[in-house]
Amino acid sequence: MIKNKALTITARITGYLFHPLLMTSIAVVVLFNSGHYLSVVNADLRNVIYSIFFILTFCLPALFIPVLYYFKIISNLETTIKKEKLIPMLTVLIIYALAYYFMQKVNMPPILLKIIISSIVIVVACIVITLFWNINIHLSALGGLLGFVMFVGVNSNLNLLFIGLVIIVVSGLVASSQLFLQKHNPLQVYLGFLLGFVCTYLSMMIF
């Protein structure tokens, strides 16, 4: 009983630490520490960019979840009900679209704009799929992060193999936690990861 409780707490913490909304900010951190040409940006400007991404892609969307719960639009803060997931995802989509508009206006470098675009594509794909099926958003975000790292590595001739392996290990941990908590079945987890990877890699290539 105690063991199961400890595993449940660990699984929940894993889900919080690698929340889907954090993946966009993590992608920016990876980029600035990858040897990419943007790595030479001075620390002050880098911190400003970190702050912009963190506020617009994590803080603002995350703040809306308690609001939706307060007005009883969703039944709990970690809703797994398919229909209830649509409204938070639509909220994230609107905020990300506005974030992209703002970042375009301040002349954010193209590679950073692509991060936002690929995130928007993943959210749209998840919304469409959620209308018919329940896909795992945690793994979609992690798959997107891996797709971004692979794209940067291939197109910038950077060796990001270690970072890619870390993301795969983390994805395995998050997938295991989602399955342990019985929030999703294996197919929803695996296809979620594949969806995020494909959406991001193709978005980075096309846009």
C-alpha positions as CSV (number, residue, x, y, z in Angstrom):
1,M,0.0,0.0,0.0
2,I,2.8,2.4,1.0
3,K,4.8,1.4,-2.1
4,N,1.9,2.1,-4.4
5,K,1.3,5.4,-2.8
6,A,5.0,6.4,-3.2
7,L,4.9,5.3,-6.9
8,T,1.7,7.3,-7.5
9,I,3.3,10.4,-6.0
10,T,6.5,9.9,-8.0
11,A,4.4,9.4,-11.2
12,R,2.5,12.6,-10.5
13,I,5.7,14.6,-9.8
14,T,7.2,13.3,-13.1
15,G,4.1,14.6,-15.0
16,Y,4.5,18.0,-13.3
17,L,8.2,18.3,-13.9
18,F,7.8,17.6,-17.6
19,H,4.5,19.4,-18.2
20,P,3.7,19.9,-21.9
21,L,3.6,23.7,-21.5
22,L,7.3,23.7,-20.4
23,M,8.6,22.0,-23.5
24,T,8.7,25.2,-25.6
25,S,10.8,27.0,-23.0
26,I,13.1,23.9,-22.7
27,A,13.5,23.9,-26.5
28,V,14.8,27.5,-26.3
29,V,17.2,26.6,-23.4
30,V,18.5,23.7,-25.5
31,L,19.0,25.9,-28.5
32,F,21.0,28.5,-26.6
33,N,23.3,25.8,-25.2
34,S,23.7,23.6,-28.3
35,G,26.5,25.4,-30.1
36,H,24.0,27.0,-32.5
37,Y,25.0,30.4,-33.8
38,L,22.5,32.0,-31.3
39,S,24.6,30.6,-28.5
40,V,26.8,33.7,-28.8
41,V,23.9,36.0,-27.8
42,N,24.9,37.9,-24.6
43,A,23.5,36.8,-21.3
44,D,21.2,39.8,-20.8
45,L,19.4,39.3,-24.1
46,R,19.3,35.6,-23.6
47,N,17.6,36.0,-20.2
48,V,15.0,38.4,-21.8
49,I,14.2,35.8,-24.4
50,Y,13.9,33.0,-21.8
51,S,11.5,35.2,-19.8
52,I,9.4,36.0,-22.8
53,F,9.0,32.4,-23.8
54,F,8.4,31.2,-20.2
55,I,5.7,33.9,-19.5
56,L,3.9,33.6,-22.8
57,T,4.1,29.8,-23.4
58,F,3.9,28.5,-19.8
59,C,2.7,31.1,-17.2
60,L,-0.2,32.6,-19.1
61,P,-1.7,29.3,-20.3
62,A,-1.1,27.7,-16.9
63,L,-2.9,30.5,-15.1
64,F,-6.1,29.8,-17.2
65,I,-6.4,26.2,-15.9
66,P,-7.4,27.2,-12.3
67,V,-9.8,29.8,-13.8
68,L,-11.5,27.2,-15.9
69,Y,-11.8,25.0,-12.8
70,Y,-13.2,27.8,-10.7
71,F,-15.9,28.4,-13.3
72,K,-16.6,24.7,-13.4
73,I,-15.7,24.5,-17.1
74,I,-13.4,21.5,-16.2
75,S,-14.1,19.1,-13.3
76,N,-10.5,19.0,-12.0
77,L,-7.1,20.5,-12.6
78,E,-5.8,17.4,-14.2
79,T,-8.8,16.5,-16.3
80,T,-8.5,13.4,-18.5
81,I,-12.0,13.6,-19.8
82,K,-11.8,13.9,-23.6
83,K,-14.4,16.7,-24.0
84,E,-13.0,18.8,-21.1
85,K,-9.5,18.7,-22.6
86,L,-10.6,20.6,-25.6
87,I,-11.3,24.0,-23.9
88,P,-7.8,24.2,-22.2
89,M,-6.2,23.2,-25.5
90,L,-8.1,25.9,-27.4
91,T,-7.0,28.4,-24.7
92,V,-3.4,27.4,-25.2
93,L,-3.8,27.6,-29.0
94,I,-5.1,31.2,-28.7
95,I,-2.4,32.3,-26.3
96,Y,0.3,30.7,-28.5
97,A,-1.0,32.4,-31.6
98,L,-0.9,35.7,-29.8
99,A,2.6,34.9,-28.6
100,Y,3.7,34.3,-32.1
101,Y,2.2,37.6,-33.3
102,F,4.0,39.4,-30.5
103,M,7.3,37.7,-31.2
104,Q,7.0,38.5,-34.9
105,K,6.5,42.2,-34.0
106,V,9.7,42.3,-31.9
107,N,11.7,40.6,-34.6
108,M,12.5,37.4,-32.8
109,P,15.0,35.3,-34.8
110,P,13.3,32.9,-37.3
111,I,14.4,29.7,-35.5
112,L,12.7,30.9,-32.3
113,L,9.5,31.7,-34.3
114,K,9.6,28.2,-35.7
115,I,9.5,26.8,-32.1
116,I,6.2,28.6,-31.6
117,I,4.9,27.6,-35.0
118,S,5.7,23.9,-34.3
119,S,4.0,24.1,-30.9
120,I,0.9,25.6,-32.5
121,V,0.9,22.8,-35.1
122,I,1.1,20.2,-32.3
123,V,-1.8,21.8,-30.4
124,V,-4.0,22.0,-33.5
125,A,-3.2,18.3,-34.3
126,C,-4.0,17.3,-30.7
127,I,-7.3,19.3,-30.8
128,V,-8.4,17.6,-34.0
129,I,-7.5,14.1,-32.7
130,T,-9.1,14.7,-29.3
131,L,-12.5,15.3,-31.1
132,F,-12.4,11.6,-32.0
133,W,-9.8,10.0,-29.7
134,N,-7.9,10.5,-26.5
135,I,-4.2,11.1,-27.3
136,N,-1.4,11.7,-24.8
137,I,-0.4,15.4,-24.8
138,H,2.6,14.9,-22.5
139,L,4.3,12.6,-25.0
140,S,3.2,14.8,-27.9
141,A,5.2,17.7,-26.3
142,L,8.2,15.5,-25.6
143,G,8.1,14.1,-29.1
144,G,8.0,17.6,-30.4
145,L,11.1,18.5,-28.3
146,L,13.0,15.5,-29.8
147,G,11.9,16.5,-33.3
148,F,13.3,20.0,-32.7
149,V,16.6,18.8,-31.4
150,M,17.0,16.4,-34.3
151,F,16.2,19.2,-36.8
152,V,18.7,21.6,-35.3
153,G,21.3,18.9,-35.1
154,V,20.9,17.8,-38.7
155,N,20.6,21.2,-40.2
156,S,23.3,22.9,-38.2
157,N,25.8,20.1,-38.2
158,L,25.7,19.9,-34.4
159,N,26.2,16.8,-32.3
160,L,23.1,16.7,-30.1
161,L,23.0,13.0,-29.7
162,F,23.4,13.2,-25.9
163,I,20.5,15.7,-25.6
164,G,18.4,13.5,-27.8
165,L,19.1,10.4,-25.6
166,V,18.2,12.4,-22.5
167,I,14.9,13.4,-24.1
168,I,14.2,9.7,-25.0
169,V,15.0,8.6,-21.4
170,V,12.7,11.3,-20.0
171,S,10.0,10.4,-22.5
172,G,10.2,6.8,-21.2
173,L,9.8,7.9,-17.6
174,V,6.9,10.2,-18.4
175,A,5.2,7.5,-20.5
176,S,5.6,5.0,-17.7
177,S,4.1,7.5,-15.2
178,Q,1.1,8.1,-17.5
179,L,0.5,4.4,-17.9
180,F,1.0,3.7,-14.2
181,L,-1.6,6.4,-13.4
182,Q,-3.9,4.8,-16.0
183,K,-4.5,8.2,-17.7
184,H,-3.8,6.7,-21.1
185,N,-3.2,3.3,-22.8
186,P,0.1,2.4,-24.5
187,L,-1.2,3.2,-28.0
188,Q,-2.2,6.7,-27.0
189,V,1.2,7.3,-25.4
190,Y,3.2,6.0,-28.4
191,L,1.2,7.7,-31.0
192,G,1.3,10.9,-29.0
193,F,5.1,10.9,-29.1
194,L,5.2,10.1,-32.8
195,L,2.6,12.8,-33.5
196,G,4.7,15.5,-31.7
197,F,7.9,14.4,-33.4
198,V,6.5,14.4,-36.9
199,C,4.6,17.7,-36.5
200,T,7.6,19.5,-35.2
201,Y,10.1,18.2,-37.7
202,L,7.9,18.9,-40.6
203,S,6.9,22.3,-39.3
204,M,10.6,23.2,-38.9
205,M,11.2,22.2,-42.5
206,I,8.2,23.7,-44.1
207,F,8.0,27.1,-42.4
